């Protein structure tokens, strides 16, 4: 774990899942747009069974927002950009202009 204070958005996915592949570009866009406020990592559920079990991932895609080593928000299943943004805005620091 790094000393980076930004929350971490974990994108649980599978290469065999159509909904996951369709969400990849959306998650990549959010990662670029909010890179100063958020870290993003993609986890293949077939390669990280330990994380899947620890965070009780039952379906893909699933997004889990982690801060201070604790899951603070999640979205199970495919989600739209507005739904993801609404979840993130509750937990990210405001943008300083």
RANORHU-V312260 format. One record per residue. N is the residue number from 0. RES is the residue in three letters. PHI is phi in degrees with one decimal (* if undefined). D_FIRST is the distance of its C-alpha to the first C-alpha in Angstrom with 1 decimal. Layout:
# RANORHU-V312260
n:N res:RES phi:PHI d_first:D_FIRST
n:N res:RES phi:PHI d_first:D_FIRST
This chain:
# RANORHU-V312260
n:0 res:UNK phi:* d_first:0.0
n:1 res:UNK phi:-89.5 d_first:3.8
n:2 res:UNK phi:-86.0 d_first:6.8
n:3 res:UNK phi:-63.7 d_first:8.4
n:4 res:UNK phi:-82.7 d_first:10.5
n:5 res:UNK phi:-66.7 d_first:11.8
n:6 res:UNK phi:-60.6 d_first:11.7
n:7 res:UNK phi:-114.0 d_first:10.5
n:8 res:UNK phi:-97.7 d_first:13.6
n:9 res:UNK phi:-101.8 d_first:13.4
n:10 res:UNK phi:-101.9 d_first:16.7
n:11 res:UNK phi:-84.1 d_first:17.9
n:12 res:UNK phi:-146.6 d_first:20.8
n:13 res:UNK phi:-142.6 d_first:23.2
n:14 res:UNK phi:-62.9 d_first:25.2
n:15 res:UNK phi:-89.0 d_first:28.3
n:16 res:UNK phi:-99.5 d_first:28.0
n:17 res:UNK phi:-60.8 d_first:30.2
n:18 res:UNK phi:-58.3 d_first:28.7
n:19 res:UNK phi:-65.7 d_first:25.2
n:20 res:UNK phi:-62.3 d_first:26.7
n:21 res:UNK phi:-69.5 d_first:28.6
n:22 res:UNK phi:-84.6 d_first:25.5
n:23 res:UNK phi:-56.2 d_first:23.5
n:24 res:UNK phi:-68.3 d_first:25.4
n:25 res:UNK phi:-65.2 d_first:25.0
n:26 res:UNK phi:-65.8 d_first:21.2
n:27 res:UNK phi:-62.8 d_first:21.2
n:28 res:UNK phi:-63.4 d_first:23.6
n:29 res:UNK phi:-62.5 d_first:21.4
n:30 res:UNK phi:-59.8 d_first:18.4
n:31 res:UNK phi:-70.0 d_first:20.9
n:32 res:UNK phi:-64.4 d_first:22.7
n:33 res:UNK phi:-108.7 d_first:19.8
n:34 res:UNK phi:-59.5 d_first:17.5
n:35 res:UNK phi:-81.1 d_first:17.8
n:36 res:UNK phi:-116.2 d_first:16.8
n:37 res:UNK phi:-150.2 d_first:14.6
n:38 res:UNK phi:-102.9 d_first:12.0
n:39 res:UNK phi:-131.9 d_first:13.3
n:40 res:UNK phi:-137.9 d_first:12.5
n:41 res:UNK phi:-103.4 d_first:15.3
n:42 res:UNK phi:-122.3 d_first:15.1
n:43 res:UNK phi:-81.6 d_first:18.4
n:44 res:UNK phi:-62.9 d_first:19.4
n:45 res:UNK phi:-78.5 d_first:21.4
n:46 res:UNK phi:-104.4 d_first:18.7
n:47 res:UNK phi:-128.7 d_first:16.0
n:48 res:UNK phi:-58.3 d_first:18.3
n:49 res:UNK phi:-62.7 d_first:15.8
n:50 res:UNK phi:-70.1 d_first:13.9
n:51 res:UNK phi:-58.8 d_first:17.5
n:52 res:UNK phi:-69.4 d_first:18.7
n:53 res:UNK phi:-60.7 d_first:16.0
n:54 res:UNK phi:-101.8 d_first:16.4
n:55 res:UNK phi:53.4 d_first:20.1
n:56 res:UNK phi:-79.4 d_first:20.4
n:57 res:UNK phi:-109.6 d_first:24.2
n:58 res:UNK phi:-150.4 d_first:25.0
n:59 res:UNK phi:-122.9 d_first:23.8
n:60 res:UNK phi:-74.4 d_first:23.1
n:61 res:UNK phi:-137.0 d_first:20.8
n:62 res:UNK phi:-110.6 d_first:18.6
n:63 res:UNK phi:-126.1 d_first:16.0
n:64 res:UNK phi:-96.9 d_first:14.7
n:65 res:UNK phi:-117.5 d_first:11.6
n:66 res:UNK phi:-140.4 d_first:11.3
n:67 res:UNK phi:52.1 d_first:10.1
n:68 res:UNK phi:64.5 d_first:8.7
n:69 res:UNK phi:-129.3 d_first:12.3
n:70 res:UNK phi:-71.8 d_first:14.4
n:71 res:UNK phi:-111.2 d_first:16.8
n:72 res:UNK phi:-162.9 d_first:18.9
n:73 res:UNK phi:-157.6 d_first:19.9
n:74 res:UNK phi:-131.8 d_first:22.6
n:75 res:UNK phi:-96.6 d_first:24.0
n:76 res:UNK phi:90.1 d_first:26.2
n:77 res:UNK phi:-63.5 d_first:27.3
n:78 res:UNK phi:-135.8 d_first:27.2
n:79 res:UNK phi:-84.7 d_first:28.9
n:80 res:UNK phi:-57.7 d_first:27.5
n:81 res:UNK phi:-60.5 d_first:29.0
n:82 res:UNK phi:-67.8 d_first:27.5
n:83 res:UNK phi:-66.3 d_first:23.9
n:84 res:UNK phi:-59.5 d_first:24.6
n:85 res:UNK phi:-62.1 d_first:26.1
n:86 res:UNK phi:-63.1 d_first:23.0
n:87 res:UNK phi:-67.0 d_first:20.7
n:88 res:UNK phi:-61.6 d_first:23.2
n:89 res:UNK phi:-68.4 d_first:23.1
n:90 res:UNK phi:-120.2 d_first:19.5
n:91 res:UNK phi:-93.3 d_first:19.0
n:92 res:UNK phi:-68.8 d_first:20.4
n:93 res:UNK phi:-62.8 d_first:23.8
n:94 res:UNK phi:-75.1 d_first:24.5
n:95 res:UNK phi:-95.4 d_first:26.1
n:96 res:UNK phi:-96.9 d_first:29.1
